[in-house]
Amino acid sequence: MPTAVTAIAPAESAAARAYFAASFTFETDCWDVHASLAEGADFVLLDVRSPALFAKGHVPGAISLPHGKIIASKMAAWSAETVFVVYCAGPHCNGAARAALRLADLGRPVKLMAGGVTGWIDEGFALTSKG
């Protein structure tokens, strides 16, 4: 008798491969962001939470830009090819997805950092409260 997990069969391997391979074009994880920041990041990291939360603690190297403030005039500071990585509080927050949508609507390349601040801390990485 199938369980709740197996009652719907898993996707065939080719479909699963396509799905999971595509997911990496949409998101990255905290570990890869941390390693890339240490090597000299080729992206701009945006903390899309409120300025108050950013001030309390954020990923080192991040820029504070709340998702509601992502507009064409603010994004003009970066070239059209600039890759943005966005994060918010964590899996319980959809701010990063909102930011990614706004950036995509502006034609900007974007990835979401899965886990956000919660994931960053869970990986054992430190936050900073410095600019």
TORMI-57769 format. One record per residue: x, y, z of N, C-alpha, C in turn; residue number from 1. Coordinates in Angstrom, 1 decimal, padded with zeros to 4 digits. Layout:
((X, Y, Z), (X, Y, Z), (X, Y, Z), NUM)
...
! end
This chain:
((000.8, -001.2, 000.0), (000.0, 000.0, 000.0), (000.9, 001.3, 000.0), 1)
((000.7, 002.1, -000.9), (001.5, 003.3, -001.0), (001.3, 004.3, 000.2), 2)
((002.3, 005.0, 000.5), (002.3, 006.0, 001.6), (001.9, 007.3, 001.0), 3)
((001.8, 008.3, 001.8), (001.6, 009.7, 001.3), (002.7, 010.1, 000.4), 4)
((003.9, 009.6, 000.6), (005.1, 010.0, -000.2), (005.0, 009.3, -001.6), 5)
((004.7, 008.0, -001.6), (004.7, 007.3, -002.9), (003.4, 007.2, -003.6), 6)
((002.3, 007.7, -003.0), (001.0, 007.6, -003.7), (001.1, 008.3, -005.1), 7)
((001.8, 009.3, -005.2), (002.1, 010.0, -006.5), (003.5, 009.6, -006.8), 8)
((003.7, 008.9, -007.9), (005.0, 008.4, -008.3), (005.9, 009.6, -008.6), 9)
((007.2, 009.3, -008.3), (008.2, 010.4, -008.6), (008.3, 010.6, -010.1), 10)
((008.8, 011.7, -010.4), (009.0, 012.0, -011.8), (010.0, 011.1, -012.5), 11)
((009.9, 010.9, -013.7), (010.9, 010.1, -014.5), (012.2, 010.8, -014.4), 12)
((013.3, 010.1, -014.5), (014.6, 010.7, -014.3), (014.9, 011.9, -015.2), 13)
((014.5, 011.9, -016.5), (014.8, 013.0, -017.4), (014.0, 014.2, -016.9), 14)
((012.8, 014.1, -016.5), (012.0, 015.2, -016.0), (012.6, 015.7, -014.7), 15)
((013.0, 014.8, -013.8), (013.6, 015.2, -012.5), (014.9, 016.0, -012.8), 16)
((015.7, 015.5, -013.7), (016.9, 016.2, -014.0), (016.7, 017.6, -014.5), 17)
((015.8, 017.7, -015.5), (015.5, 019.0, -016.0), (015.0, 020.0, -015.0), 18)
((014.1, 019.5, -014.1), (013.5, 020.4, -013.0), (014.6, 020.8, -012.1), 19)
((015.4, 019.9, -011.6), (016.4, 020.3, -010.6), (017.6, 021.1, -011.2), 20)
((017.9, 020.8, -012.4), (019.0, 021.6, -013.1), (018.5, 023.0, -013.3), 21)
((017.2, 023.2, -013.7), (016.6, 024.5, -013.9), (016.6, 025.3, -012.5), 22)
((016.4, 024.6, -011.4), (016.3, 025.3, -010.1), (017.5, 026.0, -009.8), 23)
((018.7, 025.5, -010.3), (019.9, 026.2, -010.0), (020.1, 027.5, -010.7), 24)
((019.3, 027.7, -011.8), (019.3, 029.0, -012.5), (018.5, 030.1, -011.7), 25)
((017.7, 029.6, -010.8), (016.8, 030.5, -010.0), (017.3, 030.8, -008.6), 26)
((018.1, 029.9, -008.1), (018.5, 030.1, -006.7), (019.9, 029.6, -006.4), 27)
((020.5, 030.0, -005.3), (021.8, 029.5, -004.9), (021.6, 029.3, -003.4), 28)
((022.6, 028.8, -002.7), (022.5, 028.6, -001.3), (023.5, 029.4, -000.5), 29)
((023.4, 029.5, 000.8), (024.2, 030.3, 001.7), (025.7, 029.9, 001.6), 30)
((025.9, 028.6, 001.5), (027.3, 028.1, 001.4), (028.0, 028.7, 000.2), 31)
((027.3, 028.6, -001.0), (027.9, 029.1, -002.2), (028.1, 030.6, -002.2), 32)
((027.2, 031.3, -001.6), (027.3, 032.8, -001.5), (028.5, 033.1, -000.6), 33)
((028.6, 032.4, 000.5), (029.7, 032.6, 001.5), (031.0, 032.4, 000.8), 34)
((031.2, 031.3, 000.0), (032.4, 031.0, -000.7), (032.7, 032.0, -001.8), 35)
((031.7, 032.4, -002.5), (031.9, 033.4, -003.5), (032.3, 034.8, -003.0), 36)
((031.7, 035.2, -001.9), (032.1, 036.4, -001.2), (033.6, 036.4, -000.8), 37)
((034.0, 035.3, -000.3), (035.4, 035.1, 000.1), (036.4, 035.2, -001.1), 38)
((035.9, 034.7, -002.3), (036.7, 034.7, -003.5), (036.7, 036.0, -004.3), 39)
((035.7, 036.9, -004.0), (035.5, 038.1, -004.7), (034.3, 037.9, -005.6), 40)
((033.2, 038.2, -005.0), (031.9, 037.9, -005.7), (031.7, 038.6, -007.0), 41)
((031.1, 037.9, -007.9), (030.8, 038.5, -009.3), (029.3, 038.8, -009.3), 42)
((028.7, 039.2, -008.2), (027.3, 039.6, -008.1), (027.2, 040.6, -007.0), 43)
((026.0, 041.2, -007.0), (025.6, 042.2, -005.9), (024.6, 041.5, -005.0), 44)
((024.9, 041.5, -003.7), (024.1, 040.8, -002.7), (023.2, 041.8, -002.1), 45)
((021.9, 041.6, -002.3), (020.9, 042.6, -001.7), (020.1, 042.0, -000.6), 46)
((020.2, 042.6, 000.6), (019.3, 042.3, 001.7), (018.0, 043.1, 001.5), 47)
((016.9, 042.4, 001.3), (015.7, 043.1, 000.9), (014.7, 043.2, 002.1), 48)
((015.2, 043.0, 003.3), (014.4, 043.2, 004.5), (014.4, 044.7, 004.8), 49)
((013.8, 045.1, 005.9), (013.7, 046.5, 006.3), (015.1, 047.0, 006.7), 50)
((015.3, 048.3, 006.6), (016.5, 048.9, 007.1), (016.8, 048.6, 008.6), 51)
((015.8, 048.5, 009.4), (016.0, 048.2, 010.8), (016.5, 046.8, 011.0), 52)
((016.0, 045.9, 010.3), (016.5, 044.5, 010.4), (017.9, 044.4, 009.9), 53)
((018.2, 045.1, 008.8), (019.5, 045.1, 008.2), (020.5, 045.7, 009.2), 54)
((020.2, 046.7, 009.9), (021.0, 047.3, 010.9), (021.3, 046.4, 012.1), 55)
((020.4, 045.6, 012.4), (020.6, 044.6, 013.5), (021.6, 043.5, 013.2), 56)
((021.6, 043.2, 011.9), (022.5, 042.1, 011.4), (022.2, 041.7, 010.0), 57)
((023.3, 041.6, 009.2), (023.1, 041.2, 007.8), (024.3, 040.4, 007.3), 58)
((024.2, 039.8, 006.2), (025.3, 039.1, 005.6), (026.4, 040.1, 005.2), 59)
((027.6, 039.9, 005.6), (028.7, 040.8, 005.3), (028.8, 041.0, 003.8), 60)
((028.9, 042.3, 003.4), (029.0, 042.6, 001.9), (027.6, 042.9, 001.3), 61)
((026.6, 042.7, 002.0), (025.2, 042.9, 001.5), (024.9, 044.4, 001.5), 62)
((024.0, 044.8, 000.5), (023.5, 046.2, 000.4), (022.1, 046.1, 000.8), 63)
((021.7, 047.1, 001.6), (020.3, 047.1, 002.1), (019.4, 047.8, 000.9), 64)
((018.5, 047.0, 000.4), (017.5, 047.6, -000.5), (016.2, 046.8, -000.4), 65)
((015.3, 047.3, 000.5), (014.0, 046.6, 000.7), (013.3, 046.3, -000.6), 66)
((012.7, 045.2, -000.7), (012.1, 044.8, -002.0), (011.1, 045.8, -002.6), 67)
((010.4, 046.5, -001.7), (009.5, 047.5, -002.2), (010.2, 048.7, -002.9), 68)
((011.5, 048.9, -002.6), (012.2, 050.0, -003.2), (013.0, 049.7, -004.4), 69)
((012.8, 048.4, -004.9), (013.5, 048.0, -006.1), (012.8, 048.6, -007.3), 70)
((013.3, 049.7, -007.8), (012.7, 050.4, -009.0), (013.8, 050.7, -010.0), 71)
((013.4, 051.0, -011.2), (014.4, 051.2, -012.3), (015.4, 052.3, -011.9), 72)
((015.0, 053.4, -011.4), (015.9, 054.5, -011.1), (017.0, 054.0, -010.1), 73)
((016.7, 053.2, -009.1), (017.7, 052.8, -008.2), (018.6, 051.7, -008.8), 74)
((018.1, 050.9, -009.7), (018.9, 049.9, -010.3), (019.8, 050.4, -011.4), 75)
((019.6, 051.7, -011.8), (020.4, 052.3, -012.8), (021.9, 052.5, -012.4), 76)
((022.2, 052.3, -011.1), (023.5, 052.4, -010.5), (024.4, 051.2, -011.0), 77)
((023.8, 050.2, -011.5), (024.5, 049.0, -011.9), (024.3, 048.7, -013.4), 78)
((025.2, 048.1, -014.0), (025.1, 047.8, -015.4), (024.0, 046.7, -015.6), 79)
((023.5, 046.7, -016.8), (022.3, 045.8, -017.1), (022.7, 044.3, -016.9), 80)
((024.0, 044.0, -017.0), (024.5, 042.6, -016.9), (024.7, 042.2, -015.4), 81)
((024.7, 043.1, -014.5), (025.0, 042.8, -013.1), (024.0, 041.7, -012.6), 82)
((024.6, 040.7, -012.0), (023.8, 039.6, -011.4), (023.5, 040.0, -009.9), 83)
((022.2, 039.9, -009.6), (021.8, 040.2, -008.2), (021.5, 038.9, -007.5), 84)
((021.9, 038.8, -006.2), (021.5, 037.7, -005.3), (020.7, 038.4, -004.2), 85)
((019.5, 037.9, -004.0), (018.6, 038.5, -003.0), (018.3, 037.6, -001.9), 86)
((018.2, 038.1, -000.7), (017.8, 037.3, 000.5), (016.9, 038.1, 001.4), 87)
((016.1, 037.4, 002.2), (015.3, 038.0, 003.3), (015.6, 037.3, 004.6), 88)
((014.6, 037.2, 005.4), (014.7, 036.6, 006.7), (015.0, 035.1, 006.7), 89)
((014.2, 034.4, 005.9), (014.4, 033.0, 005.8), (013.2, 032.3, 005.1), 90)
((013.1, 031.0, 005.2), (012.1, 030.3, 004.5), (010.7, 030.7, 004.8), 91)
((010.5, 031.3, 005.9), (009.1, 031.8, 006.3), (008.8, 033.1, 005.7), 92)
((009.7, 033.7, 004.9), (009.5, 035.1, 004.4), (009.5, 035.0, 002.9), 93)
((008.6, 035.7, 002.2), (008.6, 035.8, 000.7), (009.2, 037.0, 000.2), 94)
((009.9, 037.8, 001.0), (010.5, 039.1, 000.5), (011.5, 038.9, -000.6), 95)
((012.3, 037.8, -000.5), (013.3, 037.6, -001.5), (012.6, 037.2, -002.8), 96)
((011.6, 036.5, -002.8), (010.8, 036.1, -004.0), (010.2, 037.4, -004.6), 97)
((009.7, 038.3, -003.8), (009.1, 039.5, -004.3), (010.2, 040.4, -004.9), 98)
((011.4, 040.4, -004.3), (012.5, 041.2, -004.8), (013.0, 040.6, -006.2), 99)
((013.1, 039.2, -006.2), (013.5, 038.6, -007.5), (012.5, 038.9, -008.6), 100)
((011.2, 038.9, -008.3), (010.2, 039.2, -009.3), (010.4, 040.6, -009.8), 101)
((010.6, 041.5, -008.9), (010.8, 043.0, -009.3), (012.0, 043.1, -010.2), 102)
((013.1, 042.5, -009.8), (014.3, 042.5, -010.6), (014.1, 041.9, -012.0), 103)
((013.4, 040.8, -012.0), (013.1, 040.1, -013.3), (012.2, 041.0, -014.1), 104)
((011.3, 041.7, -013.5), (010.4, 042.6, -014.3), (011.2, 043.7, -014.9), 105)
((012.3, 044.1, -014.2), (013.2, 045.2, -014.7), (014.2, 044.6, -015.7), 106)
((014.1, 043.3, -016.0), (015.1, 042.7, -017.0), (016.5, 042.5, -016.4), 107)
((016.5, 042.4, -015.0), (017.8, 042.2, -014.3), (018.0, 040.7, -014.0), 108)
((019.2, 040.2, -014.2), (019.5, 038.8, -013.8), (019.5, 038.7, -012.3), 109)
((018.9, 037.6, -011.8), (018.7, 037.5, -010.4), (018.6, 036.1, -009.9), 110)
((019.2, 035.8, -008.7), (019.0, 034.5, -008.1), (018.6, 034.8, -006.6), 111)
((017.9, 033.9, -006.0), (017.5, 034.0, -004.7), (018.4, 033.2, -003.8), 112)
((018.9, 033.7, -002.7), (019.7, 032.9, -001.7), (018.7, 032.1, -000.8), 113)
((018.6, 030.8, -001.1), (017.7, 030.0, -000.3), (018.1, 030.0, 001.2), 114)
((017.1, 030.1, 002.0), (017.4, 030.1, 003.5), (017.5, 031.4, 004.1), 115)
((017.9, 032.5, 003.3), (018.0, 033.8, 003.9), (018.9, 033.9, 005.1), 116)
((018.6, 034.8, 006.0), (019.4, 035.0, 007.2), (019.3, 033.8, 008.1), 117)
((018.2, 033.1, 008.1), (018.1, 031.9, 008.9), (019.0, 030.8, 008.4), 118)
((019.1, 030.6, 007.1), (020.0, 029.6, 006.5), (021.4, 030.0, 006.8), 119)
((021.7, 031.3, 006.6), (023.1, 031.8, 006.8), (023.6, 031.4, 008.2), 120)
((022.7, 031.7, 009.2), (023.1, 031.4, 010.6), (023.2, 029.9, 010.8), 121)
((022.2, 029.2, 010.3), (022.2, 027.7, 010.4), (023.5, 027.1, 009.9), 122)
((024.1, 027.7, 008.8), (025.4, 027.2, 008.3), (026.6, 027.6, 009.2), 123)
((026.3, 028.4, 010.2), (027.4, 028.8, 011.1), (028.1, 030.0, 010.7), 124)
((027.6, 030.8, 009.7), (028.2, 032.0, 009.3), (027.7, 033.2, 010.1), 125)
((028.6, 034.1, 010.3), (028.3, 035.3, 011.2), (027.6, 036.4, 010.4), 126)
((026.8, 037.1, 011.0), (026.2, 038.4, 010.5), (027.1, 039.5, 011.0), 127)
((026.9, 040.6, 010.3), (027.6, 041.9, 010.7), (026.6, 043.0, 010.9), 128)
((026.8, 044.0, 011.7), (026.0, 045.1, 011.8), (026.6, 046.4, 011.2), 129)
((027.8, 046.2, 010.6), (028.5, 047.3, 010.0), (028.1, 047.5, 008.6), 130)
((028.0, 048.8, 008.2), (027.6, 049.2, 006.8), (028.0, 048.2, 005.8), 131)
! end
